[in-house]
Amino acid sequence: MKRHPLERIVRPQVLDACCGGKMMWFDQADPRAVFIDIRRETHVTDSRPGRKELVVDPDHVASFTDMPFDDGQFSLVVFDPPHIIRNEARGWITKKYGVLNGDWKAMLRDGFKECFRVLRDGGVLIFKWSDSNVPVSEILALTPEKPLFGHKSGKKMGTHWIAFMRSNKVVATEGRNPALVCSRGVVGNRKASVNIVDDRGIESLKILPLD
């Protein structure tokens, strides 16, 4: 698919980690986004003249479990993985959305890890899941990250849209009350700089080991 000429000068801030046919996108060649999928293929939805094809045409053919991007590269990641458990994609629905097979729980667990890895601090992950085969509660249990909020859609309200935010907040033990680490930066081998806000609202810079 032809991309906008602006993609040469605009660094994309958005990643679709499992784009499929890009059906949720208003602009399927949006220069603000990078699209990846493990497939590149075309399926005919209907043999009658004038009917659309399903085209899976990502910018990069790659798995969401091992993405070719740097840590903290994106401000927004969209994660819409397959949700149907099958050995292979045979019917139209599975060709459209892909399938889960093998150790799919490990695959989704690794997918969540990768999505949060490529998100920058404060970045947002939008996760989409249809619970036709597996309840969304079982899927959320595959990541230690805490969701912010969600929304149900679809005819049977079985499609879940869930928002996460990448955060490096940890609990420190200085002072009488826990302190909040609000940002970090690597300053050397196995060390990190952090801004600590104590219970009085006073910030201070600390160098902490990563061990």
N, C-alpha and C positions, 0 to 999 in steps of 0.2 A: 504494500500500500504506500502511495506517495506521501511523504511527510512535508510539513510546512518548511519553507526556507529559513524561518526564524530559528529552527532547531540548531543551526550552526553557531548562533551567538547567545542563545539562552541555555544555561545549565539547568537541566530538568530537576525539579524539586520533589516530584511525585513518582512513586514506583507502584506499578500494578504487578504483583508478584506471581500472578497466575491468571493471565488476562483472558485466555480462551478467545471467544469471538468479540470481546470488548463490548458486549451488549449493554452494559450499564453506562457507557460513556456517551456524552453528548457529541463529542468530537473524537472519533477513533484515531485521529492522527494529531492529537493535542501535543504541541511542542513542549509543554510544561511537564510531560510525563514520559517515563520509560516503561515499556511493556515487555514482560518476559513470560514464557510458557515453555513447558517441556515438549510441546508439539508444534509442528508447522504443517498444516493440512487443510484441505478443503472438502466439504461435504455438500451434496445437493439435497436441499430440504424437500423439494417437490420437482417432479419431472415436467410439470406444465410450464409453458413459455412464460417468461417474465417473473418467475419465482426466484427469490433470493437464495444465494448459497451461504453456507456457514463457512466463513474463512477465519482460520486461526493463523495469524501472521504476526508474531511478536517481533520486537526489535532484536531480541536475543533469545535463542533457544537455550534454556537453562532450567534447572530444577530449583524450586523455592527452598530446597534443603541445602543448597550450595550455590549461592548467588554471586556473580562476578562483580561485586561492588565493594567499595571501601566501608569501613566502620563509620557510622554517623553521616552517611552521604545524603540522606533524604529527610525532608520535613514531614512528608505524608506517605504512608504505605497502605495500599489496598491489598487485602488478603482474602481471596474468594476461592478456596480450594475445592476439589471435588467432594461431594457429600454422599455418593451412592457407592455401596460396597458391591463390586462385581469383579470377576476374574479379568474381563476385558470389555471394551466398549462395543456393543453390538447394536443396540437400539438408538433411536434418535436422541433421546434424553441423555444417555451416557456419552454419545459422540459430542453432544453440545457442551456438557459440563465436565467430561472426564470421569474416571472411576477411582475408587480406593481399593487397593488390593495389597497382598503381602502384609507386612507389619505396618499397617497404615497409621496406627497410633504413634509409633516412633517417627514416622514420616511427618505427621502433623506437629508433633512435639519439636522436631528439628526445624520445621517451617516457622513456627512461632519464634524460636531462638534467632533464626536468620533475619526475620522481619524486624525484631527489636535490635539486632546488631547493626543493621544498615540505617536505622533511625537515629537522628541526632537527638541530643538531650532536649526534652520538651516536645519532640515530634509525636505525631498522632498515627496510630494504626487503626484502620477501619476494617473490621473482620465481618465477613458475611457467611452465614451458615444456614442450610435448610435441614431441619431435623426429621426428614422423611425416613431415614434409616437409623440415625444415632442422635439421641437427645443432646441439645446444646450444652447441658450441664456436664456431660462426659467430655466434651471437647474443651471446655474452659478449664477443666481439671488438668489438661495437658500442659498448661503454662502457669508459672508462679505469678505472672503479672496480673494485677487487679484491674478489671474493666471499670470504666467510668460510668457509662450508661448505654442503653440499647433500645432498639425499636423492633417491633414485629410487623411483618407485612405478608402479602400473598393472600390467596383465596381462603386458605385454612389458617392463616396467621402462623405459618410454620417456618417462615424465613426470618432470620434474626440478623440485625445490623448492630454491631457492638463496637464501641469506641474505647481505645486504650490510649494512654500517654506514656511515653518512655521517660522514666525518672531515675536518677541516681541517688535518691534520698535514702539515707541510712540513719540509724540511731547511734549517737555517740554517748559517752558516759561521763563527760566532764561536767562538773557543777552538780547542783542539787537535782536538776531535772534533765531529761534527755534533751540533747541539742539536735538541730536539724542541719544536715549537710545539704546545701542548696545547689552546689555546682562543684565540678571537679575538672582537673586537667593533669595529664601525666607530665611529671617533671623530671623523671629519671628512671633508672632501672628499678622496677617493682616499687615505685613510690607514686603518690598522687597528691596534688594540691587541692584543698577543699576550703570553701568558705563556710564557716560554722556560725549559725545564729543561735545564741543562747536564749534562755527563757526571759531575758530582759530586752531582747531584740537587738543585741549588740553583735556585730559581725567581727570575725577574726579569721586570719588565714592560718591554716595548719598544713603541715606536711606529714602524711600518714603512710606507713608501709602497706603494700598490697597483699602481704602474706596473710 
